[in-house]
Amino acid sequence: MNITVNEKVTNFVDKKEVLAYASVQFNSGQFPNSLNGNLQVTTDDSIDVTATEDEIIAAAKKKIQALIVKAPAETTTEG
């Protein structure tokens, strides 16, 4: 799986810098079993404003894997 961190967006809350989100782009697999897209990693994913690129990638990978598990399996019927 290839994951690229595009940007880290922060805001100031009560004069303190806090993480809004980190934007990542990902791709995995080979056609026809491939997956690609963009997502936002937030503090809900256990990262904060001091997170390194590697920490953001690890959190994104965990989030992507969780999304895959939750997705219903595609089924086809031939008749």
Backbone bond lengths (Angstrom), bond angles and torsions (degrees), N, CA, C in turn:
res aa  C-N    CA-C-N  psi(-1)  N-CA   C-N-CA  omega(-1)  CA-C   N-CA-C  phi
1 M - - - 1.446 - - 1.529 107.65 -
2 N 1.299 116.06 130.17 1.465 121.92 175.94 1.522 108.91 -101.81
3 I 1.325 115.98 126.84 1.460 121.45 179.12 1.520 108.06 -129.50
4 T 1.320 116.44 128.76 1.457 122.56 178.52 1.524 109.21 -119.95
5 V 1.319 116.04 127.78 1.460 120.56 175.63 1.518 107.21 -84.80
6 N 1.327 116.67 119.23 1.463 121.01 -177.93 1.529 112.63 -87.71
7 E 1.320 116.80 -44.30 1.460 119.51 -178.27 1.515 110.89 -162.31
8 K 1.310 114.87 157.46 1.459 121.71 173.73 1.520 106.10 -118.83
9 V 1.325 117.29 123.44 1.460 122.38 -177.06 1.525 108.26 -108.31
10 T 1.330 115.04 127.33 1.460 120.20 179.52 1.524 110.09 -123.17
11 N 1.319 114.78 159.58 1.455 122.26 176.15 1.522 107.97 -131.03
12 F 1.291 115.84 164.61 1.461 120.52 173.55 1.519 108.70 -105.47
13 V 1.321 115.55 124.21 1.459 122.82 178.28 1.520 106.72 -124.65
14 D 1.320 116.66 120.93 1.465 121.55 -176.89 1.532 111.18 51.98
15 K 1.344 114.76 44.42 1.466 123.32 177.74 1.528 113.28 63.88
16 K 1.321 117.02 21.42 1.451 121.95 179.31 1.526 108.53 -125.72
17 E 1.327 116.67 135.29 1.457 120.68 -179.68 1.533 110.22 -75.94
18 V 1.335 115.66 128.31 1.463 121.74 178.10 1.528 108.91 -130.28
19 L 1.319 115.63 152.30 1.452 120.67 179.90 1.521 110.78 -76.56
20 A 1.314 116.69 129.25 1.464 121.20 171.63 1.534 107.54 -87.08
21 Y 1.351 116.57 -55.04 1.460 121.69 176.43 1.521 109.93 -170.41
22 A 1.325 114.74 162.50 1.464 121.66 169.65 1.521 105.85 -115.70
23 S 1.302 116.89 130.29 1.457 122.75 -178.69 1.526 109.00 -94.12
24 V 1.340 116.60 128.36 1.462 120.61 179.51 1.521 110.47 -129.18
25 Q 1.309 114.68 153.76 1.458 123.01 176.32 1.526 106.15 -120.12
26 F 1.343 117.70 139.93 1.456 119.62 -177.95 1.518 112.05 -141.13
27 N 1.345 115.41 156.55 1.457 121.61 170.79 1.518 107.99 -152.12
28 S 1.326 114.56 146.75 1.454 120.38 -176.90 1.517 109.75 -155.13
29 G 1.313 115.75 149.71 1.457 120.99 175.82 1.506 113.33 80.91
30 Q 1.333 114.34 -178.81 1.453 121.61 179.14 1.522 108.82 -129.01
31 F 1.308 115.62 147.47 1.457 121.44 -179.73 1.516 109.32 -54.78
32 P 1.295 120.82 135.49 1.454 128.55 7.89 1.536 113.57 -91.21
33 N 1.299 117.51 1.07 1.467 121.50 -179.10 1.518 110.31 -103.57
34 S 1.307 116.08 63.67 1.455 120.73 -179.14 1.517 110.26 -122.58
35 L 1.304 114.08 158.91 1.456 120.60 179.91 1.522 107.16 -142.14
36 N 1.326 116.97 133.34 1.457 119.93 175.12 1.517 109.31 -149.70
37 G 1.316 114.95 157.18 1.453 118.85 178.99 1.503 112.68 168.25
38 N 1.320 114.80 -165.57 1.460 123.26 179.78 1.515 107.95 -129.88
39 L 1.309 116.33 148.17 1.453 119.72 174.37 1.516 109.92 -152.81
40 Q 1.317 114.23 166.98 1.455 121.20 178.71 1.521 109.20 -111.66
41 V 1.319 115.52 130.48 1.453 121.99 175.43 1.529 106.02 -101.48
42 T 1.333 116.46 130.97 1.465 120.74 -175.42 1.527 110.81 -125.09
43 T 1.306 115.04 -176.83 1.460 120.06 177.29 1.526 110.98 -62.58
44 D 1.315 118.04 -23.84 1.467 121.52 175.32 1.532 111.19 -63.98
45 D 1.335 116.74 -18.82 1.465 122.84 179.11 1.530 112.02 -98.00
46 S 1.321 115.81 19.51 1.478 123.52 175.05 1.526 114.53 68.33
47 I 1.321 117.07 35.29 1.461 120.29 170.99 1.524 108.00 -123.64
48 D 1.315 115.36 161.69 1.460 119.25 177.34 1.524 109.60 -137.60
49 V 1.301 116.49 -171.22 1.462 121.84 -174.24 1.535 111.87 -62.33
50 T 1.317 117.87 -23.76 1.472 120.95 -178.70 1.525 112.81 -91.70
51 A 1.327 118.72 3.44 1.460 122.53 -176.95 1.524 111.43 -60.48
52 T 1.327 114.96 138.53 1.464 120.93 176.37 1.526 109.26 -83.13
53 E 1.318 115.75 168.95 1.459 120.41 177.89 1.535 110.07 -59.62
54 D 1.324 117.69 -41.76 1.466 121.06 179.75 1.532 111.75 -63.96
55 E 1.317 117.59 -37.63 1.466 121.31 178.02 1.525 111.03 -67.47
56 I 1.329 116.16 -38.86 1.464 120.68 178.07 1.531 110.11 -66.26
57 I 1.333 117.11 -42.37 1.463 121.32 178.40 1.526 110.55 -62.61
58 A 1.330 117.78 -42.72 1.467 121.16 178.90 1.528 110.89 -62.62
59 A 1.328 117.33 -42.11 1.465 121.15 178.74 1.529 110.63 -66.72
60 A 1.330 116.84 -39.33 1.468 120.69 178.88 1.525 110.45 -65.11
61 K 1.325 117.02 -43.23 1.466 120.83 179.95 1.528 110.46 -60.66
62 K 1.327 116.13 -43.45 1.461 120.98 178.73 1.536 110.39 -61.62
63 K 1.339 116.00 -42.03 1.467 121.14 -179.31 1.533 110.70 -66.63
64 I 1.332 116.92 -41.96 1.468 121.53 179.61 1.524 109.91 -64.04
65 Q 1.324 116.86 -45.00 1.465 120.49 179.56 1.527 111.19 -62.16
66 A 1.312 117.51 -38.32 1.467 121.16 177.52 1.527 110.75 -65.37
67 L 1.330 117.40 -38.00 1.465 120.61 178.04 1.528 110.99 -65.26
68 I 1.317 116.48 -37.98 1.466 120.79 -179.97 1.527 110.21 -65.29
69 V 1.311 116.90 -42.89 1.460 121.51 -179.66 1.527 110.79 -63.65
70 K 1.331 117.31 -38.05 1.457 121.74 -178.69 1.526 113.28 -75.33
71 A 1.329 118.09 -22.70 1.466 121.70 -176.79 1.523 110.11 -68.89
72 P 1.311 116.96 135.55 1.470 118.84 177.58 1.520 110.65 -67.27
73 A 1.299 116.00 142.52 1.463 120.23 178.56 1.524 109.55 -67.70
74 E 1.313 115.66 139.30 1.474 120.05 178.43 1.518 107.67 -78.77
75 T 1.305 116.12 131.04 1.457 120.28 177.93 1.514 110.03 -122.91
76 T 1.298 115.00 146.43 1.466 119.50 176.59 1.521 107.91 -127.80
77 T 1.282 114.82 145.94 1.475 120.11 175.25 1.515 107.86 -125.43
78 E 1.278 114.50 132.97 1.463 119.16 177.37 1.523 107.95 -109.84
79 G 1.271 116.68 140.15 1.455 117.67 -176.42 1.426 114.80 -146.10
